[in-house]
Amino acid sequence: MKTIMILFDSLNKNYLPPYGNSWIKAPNFQRLAEHSVKFDNCFAGSLPCMPARRELHTGRYNFLHRSWGPLEPFDDSMPEILKMNGVYTHLATDHHLYWADGGATYHSRFSSWEMIRGQEGDPWKGQIKFPDIPEDAKAPQRLFLPSREKLADIWRQEWVNRQEFKEEKDYPQSRTFKAGLDFIEKNYSEDNWFLQIESFDPHEPYVVPEEYDALYGEHIKKKNLDWPDYHPVIENSDDVENLKYKYASLLSKCDKSLGNVLDLMDKYNMWEDTMLIVCTDHGFLLGEHGWWAKNMMPAYNELVNTPLFIWDPRSKKKGETRHSLVQLIDMAPTILEFFGMEIPKDMQGKPLKETIENDKKVRDACIFGWHGNQINCTDGKYVYMRGEAVNTNAPLYEYTLMPTHIKSRFSIDELKDFEIAEPFTFTKGCKTMKIEVKNFNQHYRFGTQLFDTEKDPYQESPIVDIATEVKMANTMRKLMMESDAPREQYDRIGLPYDREVTEKDIIEYRERFEREYSIDKDIESSLEWEGNTKNELTAFINLVKISDKEKLIKEFKDEMKNRNSSIVTESIIEEFVKERVDEERKPMIMYFLNLLSRRK
């Protein structure tokens, strides 16, 4: 028996023809759907990239205990379990963050691996001279902000790397799939192997050969405008369209690569003994809800309700749709079961053999999210986003024995006061470092939201339904208990730890948020607020300068009184904010204020 898993990054389900898209040119995704089972209700678990990959290995949630980081010493790893039990495992990938500090233990769980360089400013080719950058290119502004990760270097390095992409065969995705195809050509007649072909695409930036842009004609006017920022949509309509169609161009290239794998499966009749899984880590916002990208906003379905296709040669089910609620954590146990391996007790995911055969339910509900943001729960109908109880987002800790972030080690300031935590149920008797999270919290403003996604599939109008919220809150609490979530995670989002949630809890929680997040009822009602000014001031006071809240409210009242005006303009807010932050932080504060004033 053999398995091929094709893992794309940032695949928006709504851009795929099998899920109803009518304008994307992706015939091989449609071909895949006709030769596999398509899942309508697959959800991500932990976001973004490496937290999701930890789930692919371990079959359990990451986000309740830790943010981005490597596999832990106590983690079960599906590829390693296969390797240790006679199944050869191979990874072909261009996901450059596998060899950054926060991903350095994943690839070495495989029997062999092939790493392709050059994606998203990967520090690959060395060049002292600053590269030539076309005028129609736009650097994501976040890359110029002060950061421990030195994100500004990515923009420069990206254009150094692009000089290497002269023909289609030179692009990282092309080289990645060639490596996977070479493995198949060499080993298709052998038995007992697992191949993971992993493409960083269609993750931004949307870099493609000209022929893929040509598929979308006049929709792409700026071929180098290919990197959406992690911020609200503020571009003009032409640039918005340009970015969406650049994503489409890259998705069409992904489609061609997928087709090459399907061709080999046809050529060698691998459908008889080879499982095929095509999935993604998470989705990506392309203007939906007024946002680009991920991380900065609530976990809308465009981000977490992900595409999934599985061909199982045992049941040979194809061209059918499954509606059961499944998750990324189910991939590891599904693959282990296919190879006849025992599933470790710490894996929370379920093997999908019978779900593929007849849509057998494997769970009633699931949870998902980012570490330290809202905790989310769905039962397939309702999506419940539970916000932080206080705007400091405390208490919050990382539990790890591998203290690294995406591209850095934990700082001395983070580490100097760490505690030793008692073992969790899944750490196999190991105690862990308990490290306080001191990062700026920017998700408090979203509060708690409930959506009926059957009636409102695009999550445009949150509902207030106390009885349903009680039910979803208790479901969330139960799933957190089953995950051995740290005690403080309940406190952080205002869930009782030792009893069930009541209607009174829900009402008091919502009233407290509205009371604490507001700035001052008198000035809110007595002043005329232009544009987004009220949200901007509220965000600045509640999320940037919370310790000075009462003082700032008084100062703003005095400011408006001295101006003898009742109209709050953008320039007044900008001046008020800039006078109260140090010179070095002004650009960063104003940038974040643009983000923080968005409440949906």
QUIKA-V687505 format. One record per pair of residues at least 6 apart in sequence whose C-alpha atoms are under 6 Angstrom apart, sorted by the first residue. I is the first residue (numbers start at 1). J is the second residue. D is the distance in Angstrom with one decimal. If there is no record, write none. Layout:
<<I	J	D> <I	J	D>>
This chain:
<<1	191	5.8> <1	192	5.2> <1	273	5.4> <2	192	5.4> <2	193	5.0> <2	194	5.8> <2	274	4.6> <3	194	4.8> <3	274	5.2> <3	275	4.6> <3	276	5.9> <4	194	6.0> <4	195	4.8> <4	196	5.9> <4	276	5.0> <5	196	4.8> <5	276	5.9> <5	277	4.6> <5	278	5.8> <6	196	6.0> <6	197	4.9> <6	198	5.8> <6	278	4.8> <7	198	4.6> <7	279	5.2> <7	280	5.3> <8	199	5.0> <8	280	4.8> <9	200	5.2> <9	201	5.6> <9	202	6.0> <9	203	5.6> <9	280	5.4> <9	281	5.8> <10	202	6.0> <10	203	5.2> <10	282	5.3> <10	283	4.5> <10	284	5.3> <11	280	6.0> <11	283	4.9> <12	283	4.5> <12	284	5.5> <13	306	5.7> <13	307	5.2> <15	21	5.5> <18	30	5.4> <25	252	5.9> <26	252	5.5> <26	255	5.4> <28	255	5.6> <28	259	5.2> <33	319	5.8> <34	319	4.2> <35	318	4.8> <35	319	5.7> <36	310	5.4> <36	311	4.5> <36	318	4.1> <36	319	5.7> <37	309	5.5> <37	310	5.3> <37	318	5.2> <37	319	6.0> <37	320	5.1> <37	321	5.7> <38	308	6.0> <38	309	4.7> <38	321	4.8> <39	308	5.4> <39	321	5.8> <39	322	4.8> <40	323	5.4> <41	323	5.7> <41	325	5.0> <42	305	5.7> <42	306	5.6> <42	325	6.0> <42	326	4.7> <42	327	5.2> <43	304	5.3> <43	305	4.6> <43	306	5.7> <43	327	4.8> <44	282	6.0> <44	304	4.9> <44	327	5.7> <44	328	5.5> <45	368	4.3> <46	52	5.2> <46	62	5.8> <46	63	5.2> <46	368	5.7> <46	369	5.3> <46	370	5.8> <47	370	5.2> <50	68	5.9> <51	62	5.9> <51	68	5.5> <52	281	5.6> <55	329	5.3> <56	329	5.9> <56	332	5.8> <57	77	4.5> <57	78	4.9> <58	76	5.1> <58	77	5.2> <59	329	4.2> <59	332	5.4> <59	347	4.7> <59	348	5.8> <59	349	5.1> <60	329	5.6> <60	347	5.3> <60	348	4.9> <63	370	5.6> <63	371	4.5> <64	371	6.0> <64	485	5.9> <65	398	6.0> <65	399	5.6> <66	398	4.9> <66	399	5.7> <67	371	5.1> <68	405	6.0> <69	102	4.4> <69	103	6.0> <69	404	5.9> <69	405	5.8> <70	102	5.2> <70	103	4.7> <70	105	5.5> <71	105	5.7> <74	427	5.4> <78	332	5.6> <79	110	5.7> <80	109	4.9> <80	110	5.9> <87	192	4.9> <87	193	5.1> <88	193	4.5> <89	110	5.3> <89	111	5.0> <89	193	5.7> <89	194	4.7> <89	195	5.9> <90	110	5.7> <90	111	5.9> <90	112	5.0> <90	113	5.4> <90	195	5.0> <91	113	4.5> <91	196	4.9> <92	113	5.9> <92	114	4.8> <92	176	5.9> <92	180	5.8> <92	197	5.0> <93	115	5.4> <93	176	5.6> <93	198	4.6> <93	199	5.9> <94	115	5.8> <94	116	4.5> <94	117	5.9> <94	199	5.9> <94	200	5.9> <95	200	4.9> <97	103	6.0> <98	104	5.5> <100	407	5.4> <101	407	5.1> <101	408	5.7> <102	404	5.3> <102	405	5.0> <102	406	4.4> <118	161	5.9> <120	158	6.0> <121	154	4.4> <121	157	4.9> <121	158	3.9> <131	160	5.8> <136	222	5.8> <136	224	5.7> <136	225	5.9> <137	224	4.7> <137	225	4.7> <138	225	5.9> <140	229	4.8> <143	151	4.7> <143	152	4.4> <144	152	4.8> <149	407	5.9> <165	171	5.5> <168	209	6.0> <173	199	6.0> <180	197	5.8> <202	250	5.8> <202	251	5.8> <204	227	5.8> <205	226	5.5> <205	227	4.6> <206	226	5.0> <206	246	5.8> <206	247	5.8> <206	250	5.8> <212	249	5.1> <213	249	5.4> <220	242	4.9> <226	243	5.8> <230	292	5.6> <230	293	5.3> <231	292	5.7> <232	290	5.7> <232	291	4.3> <233	290	5.4> <233	291	5.2> <272	313	5.5> <273	313	5.6> <275	311	5.5> <275	312	4.9> <276	310	5.6> <276	311	5.0> <277	309	5.8> <277	310	4.6> <278	308	5.9> <278	309	5.2> <279	308	4.8> <282	303	5.6> <282	304	5.6> <283	302	5.7> <283	303	4.0> <284	293	5.2> <284	294	6.0> <284	303	5.3> <285	292	5.0> <285	293	4.7> <286	292	5.2> <322	359	5.5> <324	361	5.4> <329	349	4.7> <330	349	4.1> <330	350	5.0> <330	351	6.0> <333	343	6.0> <333	350	5.8> <333	351	4.9> <334	351	3.9> <334	352	5.5> <346	426	5.6> <354	360	5.7> <364	379	5.9> <365	378	5.5> <365	379	4.1> <366	377	5.6> <366	378	5.7> <367	376	5.4> <367	377	4.3> <368	376	5.3> <369	375	5.6> <374	386	5.3> <374	387	4.7> <375	385	6.0> <375	386	5.3> <376	384	5.5> <376	385	4.5> <377	383	5.8> <377	384	5.1> <377	476	5.9> <381	452	6.0> <381	453	5.5> <381	454	5.7> <382	451	5.5> <382	452	4.6> <382	453	5.8> <383	450	5.8> <383	451	5.2> <384	450	4.6> <385	448	5.4> <385	449	5.1> <386	448	4.7> <387	447	4.7> <387	448	4.7> <387	493	5.8> <388	444	5.7> <388	492	5.7> <388	493	4.3> <389	492	5.7> <389	493	4.8> <389	494	5.1> <391	444	5.6> <394	492	5.8> <395	488	5.9> <395	492	5.8> <396	437	5.6> <397	435	5.2> <397	436	4.4> <397	437	5.2> <398	434	5.7> <398	435	5.0> <399	432	5.8> <399	433	5.5> <399	434	4.9> <400	432	5.4> <400	433	5.4> <401	432	5.6> <401	433	5.9> <403	410	5.6> <404	410	5.2> <418	434	5.6> <418	435	4.8> <419	433	5.9> <419	434	5.0> <420	432	5.8> <420	433	5.0> <420	434	5.7> <421	431	5.5> <421	432	5.2> <421	434	5.6> <422	431	5.0> <423	429	5.5> <423	430	5.3> <423	431	4.5> <446	599	5.3> <449	462	5.9> <450	462	5.4> <450	463	5.6> <451	462	4.9> <451	463	5.8> <474	501	5.9> <519	538	5.9> <527	566	4.9> <527	567	6.0> <528	566	5.9> <528	567	4.7> <529	568	4.9> <530	568	5.9> <530	569	5.4> <533	570	6.0> <535	597	4.8> <536	597	4.6> <539	596	5.7> <539	597	5.6> <541	549	5.8>>
